[in-house]
């Protein structure tokens, strides 16, 4: 298995790190916890032994802390610091506090300034370049491009997974349905759904999706969704992520 093989590396590339994270975070909740974490620890030990490599001090401390209980829980930042990830790529995690869905949403918005649902890759690339230069790290353009592409994939993956799971909603809408709904509930036509407009949207969603949504959880849905909003504003792309909706 590729992810297990990557654990044998003396240095793990950005692309390999992304693959390892996706593999072991099997439920997509943004953490390695319970059996996921124990499975990762077991396979990490096996992979290092197979490659004739000892556990690094960071790995040993990690195994000692989490290897004997199913109560452990780590995020992507902690994993990046445990594995022998490329130093330049690891620097990004050390400088960014990306520990929750809210953190990823805030960082996403820093680059998706026009709420298009796309990150301006050149802006992110410039940021990574400046970050590395300030740390006196040298990197060629091809590697910088690789880092940028991986970070864009990581943002999109994590934000999508965490928003859906955070809201505990399993509603899916096609692009046509979503566009119609957004236009209907954005009553003032200002381009975003506010808290009052969200009330009406959630009530109707609960009525139309009784098998998947419990109207008794309405307050919880609303609280979790607004926690992911941009200062109380749910833009089209934010709501599309939460509803797993396609956008035309």
C-alpha positions in Angstrom: 0.0 0.0 0.0 1.4 3.4 -1.1 0.7 5.2 2.2 2.5 2.5 4.2 5.4 2.5 1.8 5.8 6.3 2.2 6.3 5.8 5.9 9.6 4.0 5.1 11.1 7.1 3.6 14.0 9.0 5.2 12.3 12.2 4.0 8.6 12.4 3.1 7.6 14.7 0.2 4.7 17.0 0.2 2.7 14.8 -2.1 3.4 11.7 0.0 2.4 13.5 3.2 -1.0 14.4 1.6 -1.5 10.8 0.6 -0.6 9.5 4.0 -3.1 11.9 5.7 -5.9 11.0 3.3 -5.3 7.3 3.8 -5.3 7.2 7.6 -8.0 9.9 8.2 -10.4 7.3 6.8 -13.6 8.9 8.1 -12.5 12.4 6.9 -13.2 14.2 10.1 -10.0 16.1 10.0 -8.3 14.1 12.8 -6.6 10.7 13.4 -8.4 9.3 16.4 -9.4 6.0 17.9 -8.6 3.0 15.7 -7.3 5.3 13.0 -4.5 6.6 15.2 -3.7 3.1 16.6 -3.6 1.7 13.0 -1.3 4.5 11.9 1.1 3.9 14.9 1.2 0.1 14.2 1.9 0.6 10.5 4.5 3.3 11.2 6.4 1.0 13.4 6.2 -1.9 10.9 7.2 0.3 8.0 10.3 1.7 9.8 11.4 -1.7 10.9 10.9 -3.1 7.4 13.1 -0.3 6.0 15.8 -0.9 8.6 15.2 2.5 10.2 14.8 3.3 13.9 12.0 5.5 15.1 13.1 9.1 15.2 13.0 10.8 18.7 9.8 12.6 17.6 8.2 9.3 16.5 9.2 7.5 19.7 7.7 10.2 21.9 4.6 10.1 19.8 4.2 6.3 20.1 4.8 6.5 23.9 2.1 9.1 24.2 -0.6 7.7 21.9 0.2 4.0 21.3 -1.5 2.5 24.4 -5.0 4.0 24.3 -7.9 4.5 21.9 -8.5 8.0 23.4 -5.8 9.7 21.4 -6.6 12.4 18.8 -4.2 14.4 16.6 -4.7 16.9 13.8 -2.7 17.4 10.6 -0.3 19.8 12.2 0.8 17.2 14.8 1.2 14.6 12.1 3.4 16.9 10.0 5.7 17.4 13.0 5.9 13.7 13.8 6.8 12.5 10.3 10.2 13.3 8.6 8.4 15.7 6.2 10.4 17.9 3.9 11.7 20.7 6.0 10.5 23.5 3.7 7.0 22.0 3.5 6.8 21.5 7.2 7.6 25.2 7.7 4.2 26.0 6.5 2.5 24.0 9.2 4.7 25.5 11.9 3.7 29.0 10.8 0.0 28.3 10.4 -2.5 27.3 13.1 -4.7 25.0 11.1 -6.2 22.8 13.8 -9.9 23.0 13.1 -12.5 23.4 10.4 -12.8 27.1 11.4 -9.1 27.6 11.0 -9.1 26.1 7.5 -12.1 28.2 6.5 -10.5 31.4 7.7 -7.2 30.6 5.9 -9.2 29.6 2.8 -10.9 33.0 2.8 -7.6 34.7 3.0 -6.8 33.5 -0.5 -10.4 33.1 -1.9 -10.9 36.8 -1.6 -13.6 37.0 -4.3 -15.6 34.1 -2.8 -15.3 32.2 -6.1 -14.6 28.9 -4.6 -11.0 28.9 -6.0 -7.8 29.9 -4.4 -5.6 32.3 -6.4 -2.7 30.0 -6.7 -0.2 32.7 -7.7 -1.0 34.6 -4.5 -0.6 31.5 -2.4 2.6 30.7 -4.3 4.0 34.2 -3.5 3.1 33.7 0.1 4.9 30.4 0.4 7.9 31.9 -1.4 8.0 34.9 1.0 7.7 32.5 4.0 10.6 30.4 2.9 12.8 33.4 2.1 12.1 34.9 5.5 13.3 31.6 7.0 16.4 31.7 4.8 15.3 28.6 2.9 16.2 28.0 -0.7 13.7 26.4 -3.0 13.5 26.0 -6.8 10.5 27.1 -8.8 9.4 23.5 -9.6 9.3 22.5 -5.9 7.5 25.8 -5.0 4.9 25.0 -7.6 4.5 21.5 -6.2 4.0 22.9 -2.7 1.4 25.3 -3.9 -0.6 22.7 -5.8 -0.5 20.4 -2.7 -1.6 23.1 -0.4 -4.5 24.0 -2.7 -5.6 20.3 -2.8 -5.2 20.1 1.0 -7.3 23.2 1.6 -10.1 22.1 -0.7 -10.2 18.6 0.7 -10.0 19.6 4.4 -12.5 22.4 4.1 -15.0 20.3 2.3 -14.7 17.3 4.7 -14.7 19.3 7.8 -17.7 21.6 6.9 -19.9 18.7 6.0 -19.0 16.7 9.2 -19.1 19.7 11.5 -22.7 20.5 10.5 -23.8 16.8 10.8 -25.9 17.3 7.6 -26.1 14.8 4.8 -28.0 16.8 2.3 -26.8 16.9 -1.3 -28.1 19.2 -4.0 -27.4 19.4 -7.7 -26.2 22.6 -9.2 -29.6 23.7 -10.5 -31.3 23.1 -7.2 -28.6 24.9 -5.2 -28.6 28.0 -7.5 -32.4 28.2 -7.2 -32.3 27.8 -3.4 -29.5 30.3 -2.9 -31.4 32.9 -5.0 -34.7 32.2 -3.1 -33.2 32.5 0.4 -30.8 35.4 -0.3 -33.9 37.5 0.0 -32.1 40.9 -0.2 -29.9 39.8 -3.1 -26.7 40.9 -1.4 -24.8 37.7 -2.4 -24.7 35.9 0.9 -27.1 34.2 3.4 -27.3 35.9 6.8 -28.5 34.4 10.1 -32.1 35.2 9.6 -32.2 33.9 6.0 -30.4 30.7 7.2 -33.3 30.1 9.6 -35.8 29.9 6.7 -33.5 27.7 4.6 -32.9 25.2 7.4 -36.5 24.9 8.3 -37.4 24.1 4.7 -34.5 21.7 4.3 -35.7 19.8 7.4 -39.2 19.6 6.0 -38.0 18.3 2.6 -35.4 15.9 4.0 -37.0 14.4 7.0 -35.1 11.1 6.6 -31.7 12.8 6.8 -32.4 15.9 8.9 -34.0 16.2 12.3 -35.9 19.4 12.9 -35.2 19.0 16.6 -31.5 19.6 15.7 -32.2 22.9 14.0 -30.4 25.0 16.6 -27.4 22.8 16.4 -27.2 22.9 12.6 -27.5 26.7 12.7 -24.8 27.1 15.4 -22.3 24.9 13.6 -23.0 26.4 10.2 -22.7 30.0 11.5 -19.4 29.0 13.1 -18.1 28.4 9.6 -19.4 31.7 8.2 -17.4 34.7 7.3 -18.4 37.1 10.0 -22.1 36.0 9.9 -22.1 35.9 6.1 -22.5 32.6 4.2 -21.3 33.2 0.7 -22.4 30.9 -2.2 -19.2 28.8 -2.0 -19.4 28.4 1.7 -23.0 27.1 1.6 -22.2 24.9 -1.4 -19.5 23.2 0.7 -21.8 22.7 3.6 -24.6 21.2 1.4 -22.2 19.2 -0.7 -23.7 21.0 -3.6 -22.4 21.2 -7.2 -22.0 24.7 -8.6 -22.8 25.5 -12.2 
